[in-house]
Amino acid sequence: MKEYQDKTIKCVDCGTEFVFTAKDQAFYEEKGFTNEPKRCKECRLKRKNATASKENK
């Protein structure tokens, strides 16, 4: 099993730094995700809600 270390990543939307934890990295690998997150939790939620709003119109 791979050993992960927390990484600090800068959000592409708001520029805030957030931590991509070792636990999250293991989860991403388990799910087969190959890319690291580009957005902080708040921006991911905003983007998700904006997309959902467009689909409901």
N, C-alpha and C positions, 0 to 999 in steps of 0.2 A: 504494500500500500504506500502510496506517495505521501510524503510529509509536506504539509502546507504551512505557510507563514502568512500572517495578516499583511495585506498590501493597502497602501493609501492610493486612491485613484481620484482624479479631478473630474467632476461632472461636466459633460460637454454642453449642457444647457445653462446651468447657473454658475459654474465655476467653483462650486463648493467642493472641498475635499471630503471624501468618505472612505471608510475602511471596508475593504472586501476581505472578510474574515476567513480564516483557515477553514472554519466549519462551512461557510458559504461556498468556498472553492471546492470542497469535497462534495457538496450537494450538486453543484454545477456539473462536476465530472460524472457523478452517479446518473444524472439525467441526460448525459450525453451532450451538454452544451460545450461548445469549443471556444466561444468568445467570452471575455470578461465583460461585466456590466460597464456601460458608458455613462449611465445616469445615476444620481443619488436616489434614494428611496422616494423622496418627495417628488422629484421630477418624473420618475417612473409612474407614480400614482397620478400626477397631473396629466401625463401623456395618455395613460390608460383611460382616464375619465373623459378626456377630450375625444378620443377615438370612439368610445362608447356613445357619447352624445351625438356624434356625427351619424352613427349607425342607427340611432333611434329617431332621426328626423325623416 
